[in-house]
Amino acid sequence: FELISLGSHPFGHCFVMKFNDVTFMLDCPLDMTPLTHFLPIPFVPSKRLEALKCLDDHCTPKTIAQQIKEVYPNYFLDGQLEFCLPELGAVDLSTIDAILISSYHCMLALPFITEHSSFHGKVFATEPTVRFGQQLMEELLYMAERVCKDRLPSQWKTKDCKDRLPSGLKNAVDTRCWKPLYNESDISCCLSKVQTVGCGQKVDLHGSVELVSLSSGYCIGSCNWLIQTPYQKIGYLVSSSQLTTHALPLDQTAMHNCDVLIMCGLTEAPAFTPDGMVGDFCTNLARTLQNGGNVLVPCSPTGVIYDLLECLPSYLDNMGLQSVPLYFLSPVAETSLAYSNICGEWCCKSRQDKMYLPEPPFGHSELLKSNRLQSFKSLADGLGDVFKTPCVVFCGHPSLRCGDAVHFMEVWGAGSQNSVIFIETGFQSGEPIFPLAQVLAPYQPLAMKAFWCPIDPRLNFLQAKHLLKDLQPRHTVFPEAYLHPPLTMPQRSDLILDLVMTLLICMYNV
């Protein structure tokens, strides 16, 4: 057994594992934190952004200085958005026999591997993971392609130019792992190579090992993996949840007594409870609306938004705000809402039972029928014909660097009655995945209020400890970061895994 970490991501890790002469890659997430170093890409031209000063540095060539804009005291790259890949150069991808995907969050780097590397193995994921993953890829590509063509050259990436960048950018830019996004053809070809598996389905790989996908309880289609032979078994337990959510519950029975259990993807908001954050979200939202303001919720088009659309309408009704419209903007908004309602077998029992009534598993179907919730592909898709305020807008991107969220920040940012509410979480920091100060920096001075209400149903540290005691693995592997409290809460010794095992293996990034 050999395990190599190729990098971390807020929704998990990317591992390469060798077991019984078979080499696996476990997940391939795309790190989007580099986006915060770029200038926002507005759909509607912004005079404010266009008027920003270029880098005023006589030592930097003019062509490069024009690609660096100043929003004092910060500098931002003005060009094609780039993303951070796992450390793929650390391994020979042609030796990978199979890639196992645990959730749609953890597959966004897959086209880089299947279409632009020497990899020629198999890829396994559940059907909902593939479909939702496709939606996230298509949405991200749609947003990223809005950049003007004359801004595409990234001359700042050359080594000589990188050394001349302002210190904040020079220290952040990683030219080895930062890449522009793939294209539509890459997405299509990549997904055609994925072999879908059912929940609990057993798959024989080369006659050497057996793969079993087990529900992780986190989101629709998410799964943990069991890799086993007649004599040994390895468990990959990632981004799992024991809470009652819309997804199938966590299936942990088969994970008992693993020879090695790899555990990662614990909650990135360990000091907060999901129920408490949903309450804060609703409270801050309602207070803004009562003051005549509008609310922007930068979010992904799948996952937590389904839960918010379940609880928010009744809360607004109780607050006398039933006339407030809800808008959902995404190029995949309609597809996401529709597909979630045909995934009943991948949902919890209460939602499965609705299918036999027959009723849609999710309540957003009724919201759409009553026009209380309206979905649009973009700002240009007829929103202006029905738009009224005050309102609540769900749209991307959580980084506020692309998507329709950029437009609403530009329009609503000067109004102190308006609010932006972030619901994403970040890796082992106790902070948002995109730190608020960094996300909001290009929009300064900003009058609108900003709230962070992280809604993360994944296992917390106490749950993880109890689960490991129950599963009784012989050996446990988890990220080294789990041995230390979050950076912003160094006194919270309860927010660690302090297990005493027969053998404790701590993973370090390469």
Summary of the structure (lengths in Angstrom):
residues: 510
radius of gyration: 22.8
end to end distance: 17.5
largest distance: 71.1
contacts: 1718
relative contact order: 0.14
helix: 32%
strand: 23%
